[in-house]
Amino acid sequence: MDAFVALLTGTSALNVELRTFGMAFQGAMTVRNGRNKDKSMDWFYAFCCTLLTAFAGGIFGFLWMGKPTSLITGGDVTLTLTAIAFVLATYTPFDIGFKLGNNIVVTIVTTFFAQLFRALGMIAFINTANSEVPPSKYYPTPILGPVLYGVLLGNMGAFFSKGFDGHLQQGVPFPIQNGVIIGVLYQLYANDKVGSMGTSLRSVVQSTGIQGDMDDKTFATFCASLFVVVTGILMLPLFLGPAWNPFVAATTPVRYAKSIIAPTAKQVGGKPSSEVGDTDTETDDEPTTPVRRKRSKKNSKKKTN
């Protein structure tokens, strides 16, 4: 259990290298399975697309806080591992690397470390902003500012690849939902030391004994990473698929109960059916008048004869 906790909290041996390579290889496979499926892109263009797909948040995110980008501070590791991942996915003989990258087992392992990279990156961004952003006069701990900073990390790549409209026009994308919900819970549990929300949340969780001997920040990091990793694996096409949303699934019983208690009114002509009545049945207030059928001329002639 200790080894698993160390893995998910980023303290195990070679953790940085493994999750960075997982993120780089996932980015390389995304480009190769998409716009560079036939390998028609120029190699440098394809490499830059891989770099932005995998690390756009880390490349540009720190600029929002006036800090050097992680591409510079960790460039030796990031660029080297991205180059290796790019070559494996694009230029190995007989496309061996590309075929292995689409293997089920390799896909799961890659997703595990890529999701771990996302989770720990978001947490690092939140902690960085928490140490830089002053609280407002209404609450003793900054909440939304640090969380927004972490959310930007996980969505910068999508903004680059899809554009602003392409990423947001269909509603709130899952990476934003995930970042806001998990980010707020992490910030409250790990960094809200004196506020009523953080104190209450820790009190409820710790009363169950589930935290064990872990400190607050380690426990919050472990839970956030576990959720992000498991969710990412379940959203693979070979499992529940990318359309599955754990937050929607969690509220399904509530929505189902609500539909039973207060069913939605049937819409008829733009109005609820309770207002316009049922068009297929008779009512006591407005009885229908029988409609006489017109006899054809042929039948009337037969009757007179």
C-alpha positions as CSV (number, residue, x, y, z in Angstrom):
1,M,0.0,0.0,0.0
2,D,2.8,2.4,0.8
3,A,4.3,1.8,-2.6
4,F,1.0,2.6,-4.3
5,V,0.6,5.7,-2.2
6,A,4.1,6.8,-3.2
7,L,3.3,6.1,-6.9
8,L,0.1,8.2,-6.9
9,T,1.6,11.0,-4.9
10,G,4.7,11.3,-7.1
11,T,7.4,10.3,-4.6
12,S,8.4,6.9,-6.0
13,A,11.6,6.3,-7.9
14,L,11.6,7.6,-11.5
15,N,8.1,8.9,-11.0
16,V,8.7,12.1,-12.9
17,E,10.3,10.3,-15.9
18,L,7.6,7.7,-16.1
19,R,4.6,10.1,-16.0
20,T,6.4,12.5,-18.4
21,F,7.0,9.8,-20.9
22,G,3.5,8.5,-20.5
23,M,2.1,12.0,-21.3
24,A,4.6,12.4,-24.2
25,F,3.7,9.0,-25.7
26,Q,0.0,9.6,-25.4
27,G,0.4,13.0,-27.2
28,A,2.5,11.3,-29.9
29,M,-0.1,8.6,-30.4
30,T,-2.9,11.2,-30.5
31,V,-1.2,13.0,-33.4
32,R,-0.3,9.8,-35.2
33,N,-3.9,8.4,-34.9
34,G,-5.3,11.7,-36.0
35,R,-3.9,14.3,-38.3
36,N,-0.7,12.4,-39.1
37,K,-2.3,9.0,-39.7
38,D,-0.7,8.6,-43.1
39,K,2.6,10.2,-42.0
40,S,2.2,13.0,-44.5
41,M,3.0,15.8,-42.1
42,D,6.5,17.4,-42.0
43,W,8.4,15.8,-39.1
44,F,9.1,19.0,-37.3
45,Y,5.4,20.1,-37.6
46,A,4.3,16.7,-36.3
47,F,6.8,16.9,-33.4
48,C,5.6,20.4,-32.4
49,C,2.0,19.2,-32.5
50,T,3.0,16.3,-30.3
51,L,4.7,18.7,-27.9
52,L,1.7,21.0,-27.7
53,T,-0.8,18.1,-27.4
54,A,1.0,16.7,-24.5
55,F,2.5,19.7,-22.7
56,A,0.7,22.9,-23.8
57,G,-0.5,23.6,-20.2
58,G,2.9,23.2,-18.8
59,I,4.5,25.2,-21.6
60,F,2.3,28.3,-21.3
61,G,0.6,27.9,-17.9
62,F,3.4,29.3,-15.7
63,L,3.5,32.4,-17.8
64,W,0.2,33.4,-16.2
65,M,2.0,33.6,-12.8
66,G,5.1,35.3,-14.3
67,K,7.2,32.2,-13.8
68,P,9.5,30.4,-16.3
69,T,7.7,27.8,-18.3
70,S,8.2,24.1,-17.3
71,L,9.6,23.5,-20.9
72,I,12.6,25.6,-19.9
73,T,13.0,24.5,-16.2
74,G,12.5,20.8,-17.1
75,G,13.4,20.9,-20.8
76,D,16.1,18.3,-20.7
77,V,13.7,15.6,-19.5
78,T,10.6,16.8,-21.3
79,L,12.1,17.4,-24.7
80,T,14.2,14.2,-24.7
81,L,11.3,12.0,-23.7
82,T,9.0,13.7,-26.2
83,A,11.5,13.0,-29.0
84,I,11.8,9.4,-28.0
85,A,8.0,9.0,-27.8
86,F,7.6,10.8,-31.2
87,V,10.1,8.5,-32.9
88,L,8.5,5.4,-31.4
89,A,5.0,6.4,-32.6
90,T,6.0,7.7,-36.0
91,Y,9.3,6.3,-37.4
92,T,10.0,2.8,-36.1
93,P,10.4,0.1,-38.8
94,F,7.2,-1.6,-39.9
95,D,5.4,0.8,-37.6
96,I,6.1,-1.4,-34.6
97,G,6.0,1.4,-32.1
98,F,2.7,2.7,-33.5
99,K,1.1,-0.8,-33.4
100,L,2.4,-1.4,-29.8
101,G,1.0,2.0,-28.8
102,N,-2.5,0.9,-29.9
103,N,-2.2,-2.4,-28.0
104,I,-4.7,-2.6,-25.1
105,V,-2.1,-3.2,-22.4
106,V,0.2,-0.5,-23.6
107,T,-2.7,1.9,-23.9
108,I,-3.8,1.3,-20.3
109,V,-0.3,1.7,-19.0
110,T,0.2,4.9,-21.0
111,T,-3.1,6.3,-19.9
112,F,-2.2,5.5,-16.2
113,F,1.0,7.6,-16.3
114,A,-0.5,10.3,-18.5
115,Q,-3.4,10.8,-16.1
116,L,-1.0,10.7,-13.2
117,F,0.9,13.5,-14.9
118,R,-2.3,15.5,-15.3
119,A,-3.4,15.0,-11.7
120,L,0.0,15.9,-10.1
121,G,0.5,18.8,-12.5
122,M,-2.9,20.3,-11.6
123,I,-2.1,19.9,-7.9
124,A,1.3,21.5,-8.4
125,F,-0.3,24.5,-10.2
126,I,-2.9,24.8,-7.4
127,N,-0.2,24.8,-4.7
128,T,1.9,27.3,-6.7
129,A,-1.1,29.7,-7.1
130,N,-2.1,29.2,-3.4
131,S,1.3,30.4,-2.3
132,E,1.2,33.5,-4.6
133,V,-2.5,34.6,-4.5
134,P,-3.7,36.5,-1.5
135,P,-7.1,35.6,0.0
136,S,-10.1,37.9,-0.4
137,K,-11.6,39.8,2.5
138,Y,-14.5,37.4,2.5
139,Y,-12.7,34.2,3.2
140,P,-9.3,33.5,4.7
141,T,-8.0,31.1,2.0
142,P,-8.0,31.8,-1.8
143,I,-10.1,29.1,-3.5
144,L,-11.2,29.9,-7.0
145,G,-8.1,31.6,-8.2
146,P,-5.7,28.6,-7.5
147,V,-8.3,26.2,-8.9
148,L,-8.7,28.2,-12.1
149,Y,-5.0,28.1,-12.5
150,G,-5.0,24.3,-12.2
151,V,-7.9,24.1,-14.7
152,L,-6.0,26.1,-17.3
153,L,-3.2,23.5,-17.1
154,G,-5.5,20.6,-18.2
155,N,-7.3,22.6,-21.0
156,M,-4.6,24.5,-22.7
157,G,-3.9,21.7,-25.2
158,A,-7.5,21.5,-26.2
159,F,-7.7,25.2,-26.7
160,F,-4.7,25.0,-29.1
161,S,-6.0,22.0,-31.0
162,K,-9.7,22.8,-31.2
163,G,-9.7,26.5,-30.7
164,F,-11.8,28.5,-28.1
165,D,-15.2,27.8,-29.8
166,G,-14.4,24.2,-30.7
167,H,-13.5,23.4,-27.1
168,L,-16.5,25.1,-25.4
169,Q,-19.4,25.4,-27.8
170,Q,-20.9,22.0,-26.9
171,G,-21.1,22.9,-23.2
172,V,-18.7,22.4,-20.3
173,P,-16.0,19.9,-21.4
174,F,-15.1,17.1,-19.0
175,P,-11.5,18.4,-18.4
176,I,-13.0,21.6,-17.0
177,Q,-15.6,19.8,-14.9
178,N,-12.9,17.5,-13.5
179,G,-10.5,20.3,-12.8
180,V,-13.1,22.5,-11.0
181,I,-14.6,19.7,-8.8
182,I,-11.4,17.9,-7.9
183,G,-9.4,21.1,-7.7
184,V,-11.9,22.7,-5.2
185,L,-11.9,19.6,-3.1
186,Y,-8.2,19.4,-3.0
187,Q,-7.7,23.1,-2.3
188,L,-10.2,22.9,0.6
189,Y,-8.7,19.8,2.1
190,A,-5.0,20.5,1.7
191,N,-4.7,24.3,1.8
192,D,-7.7,25.7,3.6
193,K,-6.2,25.4,7.1
194,V,-8.4,27.9,8.9
195,G,-11.5,28.4,6.8
196,S,-14.8,26.8,7.9
197,M,-15.2,24.8,4.6
198,G,-11.8,23.1,4.8
199,T,-12.1,22.5,8.5
200,S,-15.6,20.9,8.1
201,L,-14.5,18.8,5.2
202,R,-11.5,17.4,7.0
203,S,-13.5,16.8,10.1
204,V,-16.1,14.7,8.2
205,V,-13.5,12.6,6.3
206,Q,-11.2,12.1,9.2
207,S,-14.0,10.8,11.4
208,T,-14.2,7.8,9.1
209,G,-10.6,6.8,9.8
210,I,-9.9,6.5,6.0
211,Q,-7.0,8.9,6.1
212,G,-4.9,6.7,8.3
213,D,-1.5,8.1,9.2
214,M,-1.2,10.3,6.0
215,D,-1.0,14.0,6.5
216,D,-3.7,16.2,4.9
217,K,-1.8,17.1,1.8
218,T,-0.6,13.6,1.0
219,F,-4.1,12.2,1.5
220,A,-5.7,14.8,-0.7
221,T,-3.0,14.2,-3.4
222,F,-3.6,10.5,-3.2
223,C,-7.4,10.8,-3.6
224,A,-7.2,13.3,-6.4
225,S,-4.7,11.2,-8.4
226,L,-6.6,8.0,-7.8
227,F,-9.8,9.5,-9.1
228,V,-8.2,11.1,-12.2
229,V,-6.3,7.9,-13.1
230,V,-9.2,5.5,-12.7
231,T,-11.6,7.9,-14.5
232,G,-9.1,8.3,-17.4
233,I,-8.8,4.5,-17.8
234,L,-12.6,3.9,-17.6
235,M,-13.1,6.6,-20.3
236,L,-11.0,4.6,-22.8
237,P,-13.0,3.3,-25.8
238,L,-12.4,-0.3,-24.8
239,F,-14.2,0.3,-21.4
240,L,-17.0,2.9,-20.9
241,G,-15.9,5.2,-23.6
242,P,-15.1,8.9,-23.7
243,A,-18.8,9.9,-23.6
244,W,-19.1,8.5,-20.0
245,N,-19.0,11.1,-17.3
246,P,-18.5,10.0,-13.7
247,F,-20.2,13.2,-12.4
248,V,-23.3,12.6,-14.5
249,A,-23.3,8.9,-13.4
250,A,-23.0,10.0,-9.7
251,T,-26.1,12.1,-10.0
252,T,-28.2,9.6,-12.0
253,P,-30.1,8.2,-8.9
254,V,-31.0,11.8,-7.9
255,R,-32.2,12.7,-11.4
256,Y,-34.1,9.4,-11.6
257,A,-35.9,10.0,-8.3
258,K,-36.7,13.5,-9.4
259,S,-38.2,12.3,-12.6
260,I,-40.5,9.9,-10.6
261,I,-41.6,12.5,-8.0
262,A,-42.0,15.4,-10.4
263,P,-42.1,14.1,-14.0
264,T,-41.5,16.7,-16.7
265,A,-44.8,17.9,-18.3
266,K,-45.4,16.6,-21.8
267,Q,-44.9,19.4,-24.4
268,V,-47.7,19.9,-26.8
269,G,-47.5,22.8,-29.3
270,G,-44.8,24.5,-27.1
271,K,-47.0,24.3,-23.9
272,P,-47.3,21.7,-21.2
273,S,-50.0,19.1,-21.9
274,S,-51.7,20.1,-18.6
275,E,-52.5,23.5,-20.2
276,V,-53.8,22.4,-23.6
277,G,-55.4,19.1,-22.6
278,D,-55.0,15.7,-24.2
279,T,-55.8,16.0,-27.9
280,D,-56.5,12.3,-28.2
281,T,-59.2,11.9,-25.6
282,E,-62.5,13.5,-24.7
283,T,-63.0,15.6,-21.6
284,D,-66.0,16.3,-19.4
285,D,-65.7,20.1,-19.8
286,E,-65.6,20.0,-23.6
287,P,-67.5,17.1,-25.0
288,T,-66.9,16.4,-28.6
289,T,-69.7,16.6,-31.2
290,P,-70.1,13.6,-33.4
291,V,-69.2,14.4,-37.0
292,R,-71.7,13.1,-39.7
293,R,-70.2,11.5,-42.7
294,K,-71.3,12.8,-46.0
295,R,-72.9,10.1,-48.1
296,S,-71.6,9.8,-51.6
297,K,-73.9,10.6,-54.5
298,K,-73.8,7.0,-55.6
299,N,-75.1,5.7,-52.3
300,S,-77.9,8.4,-52.3
301,K,-79.1,7.3,-55.7
302,K,-79.3,3.7,-54.7
303,K,-81.4,4.7,-51.7
304,T,-83.9,6.7,-53.8
305,N,-84.2,3.8,-56.3
